[in-house]
Amino acid sequence: MANKKKTVRQKLKQWLIYGILIFVGTTSSIVALLGFIPINTSAFMIQQHIADFKENKGFVRIEQQWTQHSELSPHIFSAVIAAEDQLFYQHIGFDFNSIYAALKNNSSGGKLRGASTISQQVAKNLFLSPSRSLWRKGVEAWFTILIELFWSKQRILLVYVNIAEFGDHLYGVQSASQYYFSIPASKLTPHQAALLAASLPNPILFKVDRPNKKLIDKQQWILRQMRNLNYL
């Protein structure tokens, strides 16, 4: 009986090891492949479709156009860095000082705040869901490591601005630029780019076409940060 139990444990251990190896190999291959091809959908976009069907809306088209780096205004990259992750080029996917500050603030009863880098947001938007759980954060951390390992910083930024949500069924800076300003994303001015960046990560609340005072104040703050970072 003891030998039988030992055999079962050994088999379970082997299957666990095989499962981990398959997960590591599969996720690594997917992330590596996505470092070279256009990305025209994401987990968040798929969940949008699912939500539409649950609400009996049927299929609602999502506006998103993959756009290469050379066809985008450099101001949009500067704006999202200034707004979301000013240490983007210094960290390896995680801003540990911000994480510590957020944990300290949240544990002391302060206003709930996040500390996600652009790399983490790409991992979440592309592969996961908006839910908050330790399991999801762990998987997010794993994908963040893979993204930083296989992709350049330029690629991470490019994917981010191409899959970020900028409005109702509106994803990617190219679609957002055409919808809100009637211009291609290559023509975005610093003020327009800062306004788009200011709407993140909640463009449903902060509407680019109907900016409230809080959104305008954030836009002006982003422009000041862009100047401080010598982007303007």
TORKOL-4160 file (C-alpha; in steps of 0.2 Angstrom, whole numbers, padded with zeros to 4 digits, m for minus):
232
<pt num="1" X="0000" Y="0000" Z="0000"/>
<pt num="2" X="0014" Y="0012" Z="0004"/>
<pt num="3" X="0023" Y="0008" Z="m0012"/>
<pt num="4" X="0006" Y="0011" Z="m0021"/>
<pt num="5" X="0004" Y="0028" Z="m0013"/>
<pt num="6" X="0022" Y="0033" Z="m0017"/>
<pt num="7" X="0019" Y="0028" Z="m0035"/>
<pt num="8" X="0004" Y="0039" Z="m0036"/>
<pt num="9" X="0014" Y="0054" Z="m0028"/>
<pt num="10" X="0028" Y="0051" Z="m0040"/>
<pt num="11" X="0016" Y="0051" Z="m0055"/>
<pt num="12" X="0007" Y="0067" Z="m0049"/>
<pt num="13" X="0024" Y="0076" Z="m0047"/>
<pt num="14" X="0028" Y="0071" Z="m0064"/>
<pt num="15" X="0012" Y="0077" Z="m0071"/>
<pt num="16" X="0014" Y="0093" Z="m0062"/>
<pt num="17" X="0032" Y="0096" Z="m0069"/>
<pt num="18" X="0025" Y="0092" Z="m0087"/>
<pt num="19" X="0011" Y="0104" Z="m0084"/>
<pt num="20" X="0023" Y="0118" Z="m0079"/>
<pt num="21" X="0035" Y="0114" Z="m0093"/>
<pt num="22" X="0021" Y="0115" Z="m0106"/>
<pt num="23" X="0014" Y="0131" Z="m0098"/>
<pt num="24" X="0031" Y="0139" Z="m0099"/>
<pt num="25" X="0035" Y="0133" Z="m0116"/>
<pt num="26" X="0018" Y="0138" Z="m0123"/>
<pt num="27" X="0017" Y="0155" Z="m0116"/>
<pt num="28" X="0035" Y="0159" Z="m0120"/>
<pt num="29" X="0032" Y="0154" Z="m0138"/>
<pt num="30" X="0016" Y="0165" Z="m0139"/>
<pt num="31" X="0025" Y="0180" Z="m0132"/>
<pt num="32" X="0040" Y="0178" Z="m0144"/>
<pt num="33" X="0029" Y="0176" Z="m0159"/>
<pt num="34" X="0019" Y="0192" Z="m0154"/>
<pt num="35" X="0035" Y="0201" Z="m0154"/>
<pt num="36" X="0035" Y="0201" Z="m0173"/>
<pt num="37" X="0017" Y="0201" Z="m0180"/>
<pt num="38" X="0003" Y="0214" Z="m0180"/>
<pt num="39" X="m0009" Y="0212" Z="m0165"/>
<pt num="40" X="m0027" Y="0216" Z="m0169"/>
<pt num="41" X="m0036" Y="0209" Z="m0154"/>
<pt num="42" X="m0033" Y="0206" Z="m0135"/>
<pt num="43" X="m0041" Y="0198" Z="m0120"/>
<pt num="44" X="m0049" Y="0214" Z="m0116"/>
<pt num="45" X="m0057" Y="0216" Z="m0133"/>
<pt num="46" X="m0063" Y="0198" Z="m0133"/>
<pt num="47" X="m0071" Y="0201" Z="m0116"/>
<pt num="48" X="m0080" Y="0216" Z="m0123"/>
<pt num="49" X="m0088" Y="0205" Z="m0136"/>
<pt num="50" X="m0093" Y="0193" Z="m0123"/>
<pt num="51" X="m0101" Y="0207" Z="m0112"/>
<pt num="52" X="m0110" Y="0213" Z="m0128"/>
<pt num="53" X="m0118" Y="0196" Z="m0130"/>
<pt num="54" X="m0122" Y="0194" Z="m0112"/>
<pt num="55" X="m0131" Y="0211" Z="m0113"/>
<pt num="56" X="m0141" Y="0205" Z="m0129"/>
<pt num="57" X="m0132" Y="0218" Z="m0139"/>
<pt num="58" X="m0126" Y="0205" Z="m0152"/>
<pt num="59" X="m0110" Y="0208" Z="m0161"/>
<pt num="60" X="m0104" Y="0226" Z="m0160"/>
<pt num="61" X="m0089" Y="0231" Z="m0170"/>
<pt num="62" X="m0073" Y="0236" Z="m0161"/>
<pt num="63" X="m0063" Y="0249" Z="m0170"/>
<pt num="64" X="m0045" Y="0245" Z="m0169"/>
<pt num="65" X="m0031" Y="0247" Z="m0182"/>
<pt num="66" X="m0014" Y="0240" Z="m0180"/>
<pt num="67" X="m0002" Y="0254" Z="m0184"/>
<pt num="68" X="0017" Y="0253" Z="m0186"/>
<pt num="69" X="0029" Y="0264" Z="m0176"/>
<pt num="70" X="0034" Y="0275" Z="m0191"/>
<pt num="71" X="0015" Y="0280" Z="m0194"/>
<pt num="72" X="0013" Y="0286" Z="m0176"/>
<pt num="73" X="0017" Y="0303" Z="m0169"/>
<pt num="74" X="0031" Y="0302" Z="m0157"/>
<pt num="75" X="0021" Y="0313" Z="m0145"/>
<pt num="76" X="0009" Y="0298" Z="m0141"/>
<pt num="77" X="0024" Y="0288" Z="m0134"/>
<pt num="78" X="0030" Y="0303" Z="m0124"/>
<pt num="79" X="0013" Y="0306" Z="m0117"/>
<pt num="80" X="0009" Y="0289" Z="m0111"/>
<pt num="81" X="0027" Y="0287" Z="m0103"/>
<pt num="82" X="0024" Y="0304" Z="m0094"/>
<pt num="83" X="0007" Y="0299" Z="m0089"/>
<pt num="84" X="0009" Y="0281" Z="m0084"/>
<pt num="85" X="0027" Y="0276" Z="m0082"/>
<pt num="86" X="0041" Y="0289" Z="m0081"/>
<pt num="87" X="0054" Y="0275" Z="m0077"/>
<pt num="88" X="0049" Y="0265" Z="m0092"/>
<pt num="89" X="0066" Y="0264" Z="m0099"/>
<pt num="90" X="0075" Y="0261" Z="m0082"/>
<pt num="91" X="0065" Y="0246" Z="m0075"/>
<pt num="92" X="0064" Y="0228" Z="m0081"/>
<pt num="93" X="0045" Y="0227" Z="m0080"/>
<pt num="94" X="0041" Y="0232" Z="m0062"/>
<pt num="95" X="0043" Y="0248" Z="m0053"/>
<pt num="96" X="0047" Y="0241" Z="m0035"/>
<pt num="97" X="0047" Y="0258" Z="m0027"/>
<pt num="98" X="0030" Y="0262" Z="m0033"/>
<pt num="99" X="0024" Y="0245" Z="m0028"/>
<pt num="100" X="0030" Y="0247" Z="m0011"/>
<pt num="101" X="0022" Y="0265" Z="m0010"/>
<pt num="102" X="0006" Y="0258" Z="m0016"/>
<pt num="103" X="0006" Y="0244" Z="m0004"/>
<pt num="104" X="0010" Y="0256" Z="0011"/>
<pt num="105" X="m0003" Y="0268" Z="0006"/>
<pt num="106" X="m0017" Y="0255" Z="0003"/>
<pt num="107" X="m0013" Y="0246" Z="0020"/>
<pt num="108" X="m0014" Y="0262" Z="0030"/>
<pt num="109" X="m0031" Y="0265" Z="0023"/>
<pt num="110" X="m0027" Y="0278" Z="0010"/>
<pt num="111" X="m0035" Y="0279" Z="m0007"/>
<pt num="112" X="m0033" Y="0263" Z="m0017"/>
<pt num="113" X="m0019" Y="0266" Z="m0030"/>
<pt num="114" X="m0010" Y="0255" Z="m0042"/>
<pt num="115" X="0008" Y="0254" Z="m0047"/>
<pt num="116" X="0007" Y="0245" Z="m0064"/>
<pt num="117" X="0020" Y="0249" Z="m0077"/>
<pt num="118" X="0017" Y="0250" Z="m0095"/>
<pt num="119" X="0024" Y="0232" Z="m0097"/>
<pt num="120" X="0012" Y="0226" Z="m0084"/>
<pt num="121" X="m0003" Y="0234" Z="m0092"/>
<pt num="122" X="0002" Y="0226" Z="m0109"/>
<pt num="123" X="0002" Y="0209" Z="m0101"/>
<pt num="124" X="m0015" Y="0212" Z="m0093"/>
<pt num="125" X="m0023" Y="0220" Z="m0108"/>
<pt num="126" X="m0016" Y="0207" Z="m0120"/>
<pt num="127" X="m0018" Y="0191" Z="m0111"/>
<pt num="128" X="m0029" Y="0193" Z="m0095"/>
<pt num="129" X="m0044" Y="0201" Z="m0087"/>
<pt num="130" X="m0047" Y="0217" Z="m0077"/>
<pt num="131" X="m0051" Y="0206" Z="m0062"/>
<pt num="132" X="m0041" Y="0208" Z="m0046"/>
<pt num="133" X="m0035" Y="0192" Z="m0038"/>
<pt num="134" X="m0018" Y="0185" Z="m0032"/>
<pt num="135" X="m0019" Y="0172" Z="m0046"/>
<pt num="136" X="m0021" Y="0185" Z="m0059"/>
<pt num="137" X="m0008" Y="0196" Z="m0053"/>
<pt num="138" X="0004" Y="0181" Z="m0053"/>
<pt num="139" X="0000" Y="0177" Z="m0071"/>
<pt num="140" X="0002" Y="0195" Z="m0075"/>
<pt num="141" X="0019" Y="0195" Z="m0067"/>
<pt num="142" X="0024" Y="0180" Z="m0077"/>
<pt num="143" X="0018" Y="0188" Z="m0094"/>
<pt num="144" X="0027" Y="0204" Z="m0089"/>
<pt num="145" X="0043" Y="0195" Z="m0087"/>
<pt num="146" X="0041" Y="0186" Z="m0104"/>
<pt num="147" X="0037" Y="0203" Z="m0113"/>
<pt num="148" X="0052" Y="0211" Z="m0105"/>
<pt num="149" X="0063" Y="0196" Z="m0110"/>
<pt num="150" X="0057" Y="0194" Z="m0128"/>
<pt num="151" X="0052" Y="0212" Z="m0133"/>
<pt num="152" X="0061" Y="0228" Z="m0135"/>
<pt num="153" X="0055" Y="0243" Z="m0126"/>
<pt num="154" X="0050" Y="0251" Z="m0142"/>
<pt num="155" X="0039" Y="0235" Z="m0146"/>
<pt num="156" X="0031" Y="0236" Z="m0129"/>
<pt num="157" X="0026" Y="0254" Z="m0131"/>
<pt num="158" X="0020" Y="0250" Z="m0149"/>
<pt num="159" X="0009" Y="0236" Z="m0143"/>
<pt num="160" X="0002" Y="0247" Z="m0128"/>
<pt num="161" X="m0004" Y="0261" Z="m0139"/>
<pt num="162" X="m0011" Y="0249" Z="m0152"/>
<pt num="163" X="m0022" Y="0239" Z="m0139"/>
<pt num="164" X="m0026" Y="0252" Z="m0126"/>
<pt num="165" X="m0044" Y="0257" Z="m0124"/>
<pt num="166" X="m0048" Y="0275" Z="m0129"/>
<pt num="167" X="m0067" Y="0274" Z="m0128"/>
<pt num="168" X="m0083" Y="0264" Z="m0131"/>
<pt num="169" X="m0078" Y="0249" Z="m0143"/>
<pt num="170" X="m0063" Y="0260" Z="m0147"/>
<pt num="171" X="m0045" Y="0253" Z="m0146"/>
<pt num="172" X="m0028" Y="0259" Z="m0152"/>
<pt num="173" X="m0022" Y="0276" Z="m0155"/>
<pt num="174" X="m0025" Y="0276" Z="m0174"/>
<pt num="175" X="m0044" Y="0273" Z="m0172"/>
<pt num="176" X="m0044" Y="0286" Z="m0157"/>
<pt num="177" X="m0036" Y="0299" Z="m0167"/>
<pt num="178" X="m0047" Y="0297" Z="m0182"/>
<pt num="179" X="m0063" Y="0296" Z="m0171"/>
<pt num="180" X="m0059" Y="0311" Z="m0160"/>
<pt num="181" X="m0048" Y="0322" Z="m0171"/>
<pt num="182" X="m0052" Y="0317" Z="m0188"/>
<pt num="183" X="m0033" Y="0315" Z="m0192"/>
<pt num="184" X="m0021" Y="0300" Z="m0193"/>
<pt num="185" X="m0011" Y="0296" Z="m0178"/>
<pt num="186" X="0005" Y="0302" Z="m0187"/>
<pt num="187" X="m0002" Y="0320" Z="m0185"/>
<pt num="188" X="m0006" Y="0320" Z="m0167"/>
<pt num="189" X="0000" Y="0336" Z="m0158"/>
<pt num="190" X="0007" Y="0336" Z="m0140"/>
<pt num="191" X="m0009" Y="0343" Z="m0133"/>
<pt num="192" X="m0020" Y="0330" Z="m0142"/>
<pt num="193" X="m0008" Y="0316" Z="m0137"/>
<pt num="194" X="m0008" Y="0321" Z="m0119"/>
<pt num="195" X="m0027" Y="0322" Z="m0119"/>
<pt num="196" X="m0028" Y="0304" Z="m0126"/>
<pt num="197" X="m0015" Y="0298" Z="m0113"/>
<pt num="198" X="m0025" Y="0308" Z="m0099"/>
<pt num="199" X="m0040" Y="0297" Z="m0103"/>
<pt num="200" X="m0031" Y="0281" Z="m0098"/>
<pt num="201" X="m0035" Y="0269" Z="m0090"/>
<pt num="202" X="m0053" Y="0274" Z="m0089"/>
<pt num="203" X="m0059" Y="0282" Z="m0105"/>
<pt num="204" X="m0077" Y="0278" Z="m0102"/>
<pt num="205" X="m0076" Y="0290" Z="m0087"/>
<pt num="206" X="m0064" Y="0302" Z="m0094"/>
<pt num="207" X="m0071" Y="0306" Z="m0111"/>
<pt num="208" X="m0059" Y="0314" Z="m0124"/>
<pt num="209" X="m0074" Y="0321" Z="m0134"/>
<pt num="210" X="m0082" Y="0329" Z="m0118"/>
<pt num="211" X="m0067" Y="0333" Z="m0107"/>
<pt num="212" X="m0071" Y="0338" Z="m0089"/>
<pt num="213" X="m0060" Y="0348" Z="m0078"/>
<pt num="214" X="m0051" Y="0333" Z="m0070"/>
<pt num="215" X="m0047" Y="0327" Z="m0087"/>
<pt num="216" X="m0040" Y="0344" Z="m0093"/>
<pt num="217" X="m0030" Y="0346" Z="m0077"/>
<pt num="218" X="m0022" Y="0329" Z="m0080"/>
<pt num="219" X="m0019" Y="0334" Z="m0098"/>
<pt num="220" X="m0010" Y="0349" Z="m0093"/>
<pt num="221" X="0000" Y="0339" Z="m0079"/>
<pt num="222" X="0006" Y="0327" Z="m0093"/>
<pt num="223" X="0012" Y="0341" Z="m0104"/>
<pt num="224" X="0022" Y="0348" Z="m0090"/>
<pt num="225" X="0029" Y="0331" Z="m0087"/>
<pt num="226" X="0033" Y="0329" Z="m0105"/>
<pt num="227" X="0043" Y="0346" Z="m0104"/>
<pt num="228" X="0052" Y="0340" Z="m0088"/>
<pt num="229" X="0057" Y="0324" Z="m0097"/>
<pt num="230" X="0064" Y="0334" Z="m0112"/>
<pt num="231" X="0051" Y="0326" Z="m0124"/>
<pt num="232" X="0045" Y="0344" Z="m0129"/>
